[in-house]
Amino acid sequence: MDYKASGVDIEAGYESVELIKGSVEKTMRPEVLGGLGGFSGAFLAKGLKGMRDPVLLSGTDGVGTKLKIAFEMDKHDTIGIDCVAMCVNDIACAGGEPLFFLDYIACGKNIPTKIKAIVDGVAEGCRISGCALIGGETAEHPGLMPEDEYDLAGFAVGVAERDNMLTGQEIREGDVLIGIASSGVHSNGFSLIRKVFSEDLTKKGLSKKRKELDNENLGDTLLTPTRIYVPLIKALLESGVRIKGASHITGGGFYENIPRMLPQGKKAFVRKGSFDIPPIFSLIQKQGGIEEKMMYNTFNMGLGMVLCVPPYEADRALSTAALTGDKAYIVGEVREAGDAAPEAVLLD
């Protein structure tokens, strides 16, 4: 009897590390010490010395049951981008720059080529957001999960000047809401999506082209990776646009996430029809018979990030977003609400 006979293949683990080295090396920053394979990732703090009052920011998240679509499609090269995006977009909401990232993959069986595809996606997400992939863990769990399945989670650390953090405390009545387009469903609401499309969750069903999706197939549409907004936020701040608050539209949709950037006594009014809604959301709503409020309370509905800026900054925010390849809209405004708790209101 040996470890391999129990279901853990140490040699496959070594092979996985060798396969991912190239992708990981492409994410390196000058502050990274050592290479892949150490017991911990090392990141020099000397880069923070030039900052007046640095604040470390962190974010951790996973991909959720979107992984089930990847399993059925046997497509694993973009799911890592989702994992990075879910973490670094949260850091960007505070005005932070992501510095480094670590991933964790738990799998029923270590298949080196599959692990490489997953980590390639993680590395691409790190490259887009400018952070280094300084470590991670691949854990083989025979008997705990099926051999062809895995779970993926990540952890990011970033930094911001304390004076420049986006806290939302200066948001006032009349400030403008800028919505930034999503790339699709992103990584939330997939438990509901899988219920809606329960009869289509096979390779054949997911690969079928649909006229409602402009002749794209459902699987690829759902696996479109989450948009990373770090380059946009960085460009806006570097151009001098005054951002007062930012909300990453994740689980809980509009109603839960937009109020998170608002101070007490403020309401965000968002006008329906002021932004494009991707066809996938209409298909989900129609096929699932889902009420409109539930759609906006579950999905991003086409806006992956909502920013709050003074009225005089709105046009500059839109033009700067265009330079980073992001589609942006003026979607609403902030109003006074007395002593009421922060709230998001959708207007027809």
Secondary structure as UniProt FT lines:
FT   HELIX           4..6
FT   HELIX           10..25
FT   TURN            26..27
FT   TURN            30..31
FT   STRAND          32..33
FT   TURN            36..37
FT   STRAND          42..43
FT   HELIX           46..48
FT   TURN            49..50
FT   STRAND          54..62
FT   TURN            64..65
FT   HELIX           66..73
FT   HELIX           79..93
FT   TURN            94..95
FT   STRAND          97..107
FT   HELIX           112..129
FT   STRAND          132..140
FT   TURN            143..144
FT   TURN            147..148
FT   STRAND          150..161
FT   HELIX           162..164
FT   TURN            169..170
FT   TURN            173..174
FT   STRAND          176..181
FT   TURN            186..187
FT   HELIX           190..196
FT   HELIX           198..200
FT   HELIX           203..207
FT   STRAND          209..210
FT   HELIX           211..213
FT   TURN            214..215
FT   STRAND          216..217
FT   HELIX           218..222
FT   HELIX           230..238
FT   TURN            239..240
FT   STRAND          245..248
FT   TURN            251..252
FT   HELIX           253..257
FT   HELIX           258..261
FT   TURN            264..265
FT   STRAND          266..271
FT   TURN            272..273
FT   HELIX           279..288
FT   HELIX           292..296
FT   TURN            297..298
FT   TURN            301..302
FT   STRAND          303..309
FT   HELIX           311..313
FT   HELIX           314..323
FT   TURN            324..325
FT   STRAND          328..336
FT   TURN            338..339
FT   STRAND          343..347
//
